[in-house]
Amino acid sequence: MSETVKQPDHYTVGGIETIDFIRAKLTPAEFLGYCKGNVLKYVSRAPYKNGNEDYAKADTYTGWMQEAAMQVGDVRPDEIQALRKKVQTQEQHIDFYRGINARLVERIKYLEDLR
């Protein structure tokens, strides 16, 4: 996974990564909710903004959410698996539409060359 997803440079200014600071300031239950909100944010915006990078971020937050759920004692594997599946499905959709877009661009170029 790229460093822009796992540890972007701008999030480590001051000697501590932002996510570690947030985790230290929230209870495990609060951090669980924070992670879930970020998963939903990245999955919902991915098709319109950063595509696979947003899906990778959602997957990272899903892992942190799972860790927090274990600390809270509220491990809901079905919910976590459902979020992971949604992330994977969205990744497949974006790859599919990128492929269609590439083929359309090629077709348009071909038709333009015929003129």
N, CA, C and O of each residue as an XYZ file, in Angstrom:
460
protein
N       0.854     -1.164      0.000
C       0.000      0.000      0.000
C       0.904      1.234      0.000
O       1.953      1.243      0.645
N       0.498      2.253     -0.714
C       1.348      3.422     -0.864
C       1.458      4.204      0.447
O       0.598      4.116      1.323
N       2.533      4.961      0.548
C       2.756      5.781      1.742
C       1.727      6.902      1.851
O       1.470      7.401      2.947
N       1.131      7.304      0.716
C       0.106      8.354      0.784
C      -1.148      7.849      1.477
O      -1.980      8.642      1.915
N      -1.285      6.543      1.576
C      -2.435      5.965      2.262
C      -2.078      5.656      3.702
O      -2.809      6.038      4.616
N      -0.964      4.967      3.919
C      -0.606      4.490      5.254
C       0.000      5.581      6.137
O      -0.440      5.775      7.271
N       0.988      6.281      5.635
C       1.685      7.288      6.450
C       2.078      8.494      5.612
O       3.254      8.664      5.291
N       1.119      9.331      5.253
C       1.482     10.514      4.473
C       2.374     11.454      5.287
O       2.159     11.646      6.483
N       3.371     12.034      4.629
C       4.337     12.901      5.310
C       3.671     14.029      6.092
O       4.102     14.358      7.197
N       2.630     14.618      5.527
C       2.005     15.772      6.179
C       1.241     15.376      7.444
O       0.789     16.253      8.179
N       1.088     14.089      7.714
C       0.416     13.647      8.934
C       1.393     13.285     10.047
O       0.970     12.881     11.130
N       2.683     13.424      9.799
C       3.661     13.075     10.828
C       4.439     14.286     11.325
O       5.413     14.135     12.063
N       4.028     15.465     10.936
C       4.680     16.687     11.401
C       4.505     16.781     12.914
O       3.404     16.578     13.426
N       5.565     17.081     13.614
C       5.491     17.209     15.063
C       5.891     15.940     15.798
O       5.792     15.876     17.023
N       6.341     14.930     15.060
C       6.884     13.743     15.690
C       5.876     12.660     16.025
O       6.263     11.602     16.522
N       4.602     12.889     15.770
C       3.600     11.849     16.015
C       2.622     11.846     14.848
O       2.205     12.899     14.364
N       2.270     10.666     14.413
C       1.304     10.577     13.323
C      -0.067     10.983     13.853
O      -0.435     10.636     14.975
N      -0.814     11.713     13.045
C      -2.109     12.247     13.461
C      -3.042     11.165     13.986
O      -3.714     11.370     14.997
N      -3.095     10.012     13.314
C      -4.005      8.953     13.745
C      -3.639      8.450     15.135
O      -4.525      8.100     15.915
N      -2.350      8.409     15.457
C      -1.926      7.978     16.790
C      -2.337      8.999     17.847
O      -2.713      8.629     18.959
N      -2.266     10.281     17.500
C      -2.693     11.337     18.413
C      -4.199     11.230     18.666
O      -4.657     11.319     19.806
N      -4.961     11.036     17.583
C      -6.417     10.904     17.720
C      -6.763      9.690     18.571
O      -7.608      9.772     19.462
N      -6.111      8.567     18.299
C      -6.373      7.337     19.062
C      -6.072      7.543     20.543
O      -6.793      7.035     21.401
N      -5.005      8.289     20.846
C      -4.625      8.535     22.236
C      -5.638      9.428     22.957
O      -5.808      9.313     24.171
N      -6.301     10.304     22.231
C      -7.227     11.258     22.842
C      -8.661     10.749     22.939
O      -9.472     11.339     23.652
N      -8.987      9.669     22.240
C     -10.348      9.127     22.256
C     -10.391      7.816     23.032
O      -9.385      7.115     23.148
N     -11.551      7.500     23.553
C     -11.734      6.172     24.149
C     -11.789      5.168     22.996
O     -12.021      5.561     21.853
N     -11.578      3.875     23.280
C     -11.690      2.894     22.199
C     -13.048      2.942     21.493
O     -13.115      2.787     20.274
N     -14.122      3.153     22.244
C     -15.446      3.230     21.621
C     -15.562      4.455     20.713
O     -16.136      4.370     19.627
N     -15.024      5.580     21.149
C     -15.053      6.789     20.322
C     -14.212      6.596     19.069
O     -14.602      7.005     17.976
N     -13.049      5.966     19.243
C     -12.173      5.722     18.099
C     -12.843      4.772     17.104
O     -12.698      4.940     15.893
N     -13.569      3.786     17.605
C     -14.314      2.865     16.747
C     -15.297      3.643     15.879
O     -15.369      3.412     14.672
N     -16.045      4.550     16.471
C     -16.991      5.373     15.721
C     -16.303      6.287     14.726
O     -16.786      6.489     13.612
N     -15.166      6.839     15.138
C     -14.379      7.699     14.243
C     -13.943      6.908     13.008
O     -14.053      7.392     11.882
N     -13.454      5.701     13.226
C     -13.009      4.859     12.111
C     -14.170      4.483     11.202
O     -14.040      4.528      9.979
N     -15.291      4.118     11.784
C     -16.465      3.729     10.986
C     -16.915      4.899     10.114
O     -17.243      4.713      8.942
N     -16.930      6.087     10.677
C     -17.299      7.271      9.902
C     -16.359      7.506      8.735
O     -16.795      7.882      7.647
N     -15.060      7.283      8.960
C     -14.091      7.465      7.880
C     -14.234      6.394      6.804
O     -14.063      6.683      5.620
N     -14.544      5.162      7.199
C     -14.790      4.110      6.205
C     -15.946      4.534      5.301
O     -15.849      4.463      4.076
N     -17.029      4.970      5.916
C     -18.197      5.390      5.134
C     -17.861      6.573      4.229
O     -18.297      6.621      3.079
N     -17.094      7.518      4.742
C     -16.709      8.697      3.952
C     -15.913      8.285      2.722
O     -16.240      8.682      1.603
N     -14.861      7.485      2.930
C     -13.988      7.129      1.810
C     -14.684      6.252      0.787
O     -14.457      6.411     -0.412
N     -15.531      5.324      1.236
C     -16.244      4.462      0.291
C     -17.243      5.275     -0.531
O     -17.378      5.064     -1.736
N     -17.938      6.200      0.121
C     -18.964      6.955     -0.601
C     -18.376      7.973     -1.571
O     -19.011      8.296     -2.575
N     -17.183      8.485     -1.296
C     -16.635      9.499     -2.195
C     -15.709      8.926     -3.263
O     -15.415      9.602     -4.249
N     -15.250      7.701     -3.084
C     -14.263      7.119     -3.993
C     -14.638      7.194     -5.470
O     -13.793      7.562     -6.286
N     -15.867      6.859     -5.843
C     -16.185      6.911     -7.280
C     -16.099      8.310     -7.877
O     -15.988      8.463     -9.094
N     -16.148      9.322     -7.029
C     -16.192     10.699     -7.511
C     -14.914     11.477     -7.259
O     -14.748     12.580     -7.780
N     -13.996     10.910     -6.457
C     -12.811     11.680     -6.107
C     -11.528     10.919     -6.413
O     -10.948     11.108     -7.483
N     -11.070     10.064     -5.502
C      -9.742      9.451     -5.639
C      -9.748      7.964     -5.956
O      -8.691      7.333     -5.945
N     -10.898      7.396     -6.234
C     -10.967      6.012     -6.677
C     -10.293      5.023     -5.746
O     -10.595      4.971     -4.554
N      -9.385      4.244     -6.292
C      -8.758      3.157     -5.538
C      -7.994      3.646     -4.311
O      -7.904      2.927     -3.316
N      -7.445      4.851     -4.365
C      -6.753      5.381     -3.186
C      -7.733      5.545     -2.024
O      -7.399      5.230     -0.882
N      -8.930      6.034     -2.308
C      -9.941      6.164     -1.252
C     -10.375      4.792     -0.736
O     -10.618      4.630      0.460
N     -10.473      3.806     -1.629
C     -10.823      2.457     -1.177
C      -9.720      1.884     -0.288
O     -10.008      1.189      0.687
N      -8.472      2.168     -0.617
C      -7.364      1.707      0.227
C      -7.424      2.374      1.596
O      -7.160      1.733      2.613
N      -7.769      3.656      1.625
C      -7.914      4.351      2.904
C      -9.054      3.745      3.711
O      -8.928      3.554      4.921
N     -10.167      3.442      3.048
C     -11.299      2.815      3.736
C     -10.886      1.479      4.325
O     -11.283      1.142      5.440
N     -10.098      0.722      3.590
C      -9.641     -0.579      4.080
C      -8.725     -0.407      5.295
O      -8.800     -1.189      6.242
N      -7.867      0.603      5.271
C      -6.995      0.884      6.416
C      -7.832      1.214      7.646
O      -7.575      0.696      8.733
N      -8.831      2.074      7.476
C      -9.704      2.429      8.598
C     -10.513      1.229      9.079
O     -10.824      1.132     10.266
N     -10.859      0.311      8.171
C     -11.582     -0.893      8.571
C     -10.718     -1.737      9.499
O     -11.212     -2.289     10.482
N      -9.433     -1.837      9.188
C      -8.515     -2.563     10.073
C      -8.414     -1.920     11.443
O      -8.440     -2.612     12.460
N      -8.298     -0.595     11.474
C      -8.229      0.115     12.758
C      -9.540     -0.035     13.521
O      -9.549     -0.139     14.747
N     -10.647     -0.044     12.782
C     -11.953     -0.221     13.397
C     -12.039     -1.599     14.058
O     -12.579     -1.739     15.155
N     -11.509     -2.593     13.388
C     -11.520     -3.954     13.935
C     -10.683     -4.022     15.212
O     -11.090     -4.653     16.187
N      -9.514     -3.375     15.209
C      -8.669     -3.342     16.414
C      -9.408     -2.666     17.568
O      -9.389     -3.158     18.697
N     -10.059     -1.537     17.281
C     -10.799     -0.812     18.320
C     -11.964     -1.650     18.828
O     -12.253     -1.653     20.025
N     -12.635     -2.359     17.924
C     -13.771     -3.197     18.327
C     -13.319     -4.285     19.293
O     -14.047     -4.628     20.224
N     -12.135     -4.824     19.082
C     -11.618     -5.847     19.991
C     -11.341     -5.248     21.369
O     -11.587     -5.898     22.385
N     -10.836     -4.028     21.413
C     -10.585     -3.364     22.698
C     -11.880     -3.084     23.438
O     -11.952     -3.223     24.659
N     -12.897     -2.691     22.696
C     -14.183     -2.358     23.293
C     -14.917     -3.627     23.725
O     -15.778     -3.592     24.604
N     -14.568     -4.727     23.104
C     -15.275     -5.970     23.374
C     -16.537     -6.074     22.540
O     -17.421     -6.881     22.828
N     -16.613     -5.266     21.521
C     -17.784     -5.232     20.643
C     -17.366     -5.681     19.253
O     -17.597     -4.981     18.266
N     -16.755     -6.846     19.184
C     -16.289     -7.346     17.897
C     -17.498     -7.861     17.130
O     -18.162     -8.811     17.543
N     -17.760     -7.226     16.029
C     -18.864     -7.648     15.170
C     -18.270     -8.006     13.820
O     -18.290     -7.198     12.891
N     -17.744     -9.214     13.711
C     -17.092     -9.611     12.458
C     -17.992     -9.473     11.248
O     -17.513     -9.161     10.158
N     -19.294     -9.699     11.417
C     -20.203     -9.593     10.277
C     -20.247     -8.163      9.732
O     -20.266     -7.955      8.519
N     -20.263     -7.188     10.631
C     -20.294     -5.782     10.194
C     -18.969     -5.397      9.540
O     -18.951     -4.726      8.507
N     -17.869     -5.821     10.142
C     -16.550     -5.495      9.599
C     -16.362     -6.170      8.238
O     -15.858     -5.548      7.303
N     -16.759     -7.426      8.126
C     -16.652     -8.129      6.846
C     -17.537     -7.479      5.786
O     -17.151     -7.390      4.620
N     -18.723     -7.026      6.190
C     -19.618     -6.357      5.243
C     -18.982     -5.072      4.719
O     -19.083     -4.765      3.532
N     -18.324     -4.317      5.612
C     -17.645     -3.097      5.163
C     -16.496     -3.426      4.221
O     -16.323     -2.764      3.197
N     -15.705     -4.450      4.562
C     -14.600     -4.858      3.686
C     -15.129     -5.296      2.317
O     -14.551     -4.953      1.285
N     -16.215     -6.046      2.312
C     -16.801     -6.514      1.049
C     -17.285     -5.322      0.221
O     -17.120     -5.298     -0.998
N     -17.880     -4.342      0.888
C     -18.350     -3.155      0.174
C     -17.165     -2.412     -0.458
O     -17.250     -1.953     -1.597
N     -16.076     -2.302      0.282
C     -14.877     -1.649     -0.250
C     -14.384     -2.407     -1.475
O     -14.090     -1.792     -2.500
N     -14.288     -3.734     -1.386
C     -13.804     -4.536     -2.509
C     -14.739     -4.432     -3.710
O     -14.280     -4.330     -4.848
N     -16.043     -4.457     -3.463
C     -17.016     -4.346     -4.550
C     -16.891     -2.998     -5.244
O     -16.927     -2.921     -6.472
N     -16.744     -1.941     -4.462
C     -16.594     -0.609     -5.048
C     -15.308     -0.518     -5.864
O     -15.291      0.116     -6.919
N     -14.225     -1.145     -5.387
C     -12.972     -1.163     -6.148
C     -13.186     -1.839     -7.494
O     -12.702     -1.356     -8.517
N     -13.908     -2.955     -7.496
C     -14.175     -3.664     -8.743
C     -14.996     -2.799     -9.689
O     -14.749     -2.789    -10.894
N     -15.974     -2.072     -9.149
C     -16.795     -1.207     -9.990
C     -15.957     -0.108    -10.620
O     -16.107      0.184    -11.807
N     -15.090      0.494     -9.850
C     -14.297      1.591    -10.394
C     -13.344      1.083    -11.461
O     -13.140      1.749    -12.476
N     -12.753     -0.100    -11.244
C     -11.877     -0.690    -12.260
C     -12.666     -0.996    -13.531
O     -12.183     -0.760    -14.638
N     -13.880     -1.521    -13.370
C     -14.736     -1.829    -14.514
C     -15.031     -0.567    -15.323
O     -14.904     -0.568    -16.547
N     -15.426      0.513    -14.637
C     -15.772      1.738    -15.352
C     -14.550      2.414    -15.959
O     -14.650      3.058    -17.003
N     -13.404      2.270    -15.315
C     -12.176      2.796    -15.930
C     -11.889      2.059    -17.233
O     -11.480      2.670    -18.220
N     -12.103      0.738    -17.235
C     -11.896     -0.050    -18.447
C     -12.834      0.379    -19.557
O     -12.418      0.520    -20.707
N     -14.105      0.588    -19.218
C     -15.079      1.045    -20.211
C     -14.668      2.407    -20.745
O     -14.708      2.641    -21.953
N     -14.277      3.304    -19.855
C     -13.874      4.641    -20.263
C     -12.680      4.568    -21.221
O     -12.659      5.262    -22.238
N     -11.696      3.738    -20.904
C     -10.516      3.606    -21.765
C     -10.919      3.092    -23.152
O     -10.419      3.572    -24.169
N     -11.827      2.112    -23.181
C     -12.280      1.583    -24.475
C     -13.057      2.640    -25.263
O     -12.926      2.723    -26.484
N     -13.863      3.446    -24.572
C     -14.602      4.508    -25.263
C     -13.655      5.554    -25.841
O     -13.858      6.034    -26.956
N     -12.637      5.899    -25.092
C     -11.655      6.869    -25.581
C     -10.958      6.314    -26.822
O     -10.750      7.038    -27.796
N     -10.597      5.033    -26.786
C      -9.967      4.406    -27.955
C     -10.914      4.409    -29.154
O     -10.497      4.709    -30.273
N     -12.183      4.077    -28.925
C     -13.176      4.025    -29.998
C     -13.365      5.415    -30.609
O     -13.425      5.552    -31.831
N     -13.460      6.437    -29.768
C     -13.628      7.812    -30.266
C     -12.422      8.220    -31.104
O     -12.573      8.815    -32.171
N     -11.234      7.902    -30.621
C     -10.021      8.236    -31.360
C     -10.013      7.519    -32.723
O      -9.662      8.107    -33.746
N     -10.400      6.261    -32.712
C     -10.478      5.488    -33.951
C     -11.447      6.140    -34.935
O     -11.131      6.306    -36.114
N     -12.629      6.508    -34.439
C     -13.637      7.133    -35.302
C     -13.164      8.491    -35.817
O     -13.428      8.847    -36.966
N     -12.476      9.238    -34.982
C     -11.951     10.525    -35.415
C     -10.891     10.352    -36.496
O     -10.806     11.147    -37.431
N     -10.080      9.300    -36.356
C      -9.040      9.030    -37.356
C      -9.641      8.615    -38.705
O      -9.021      8.810    -39.750
N     -10.848      8.043    -38.675
C     -11.500      7.637    -39.916
C     -11.961      8.837    -40.739
O     -12.110      8.731    -41.956
N     -12.183      9.957    -40.097
C     -12.676     11.142    -40.803
C     -11.685     11.670    -41.747
O     -11.945     12.666    -42.421
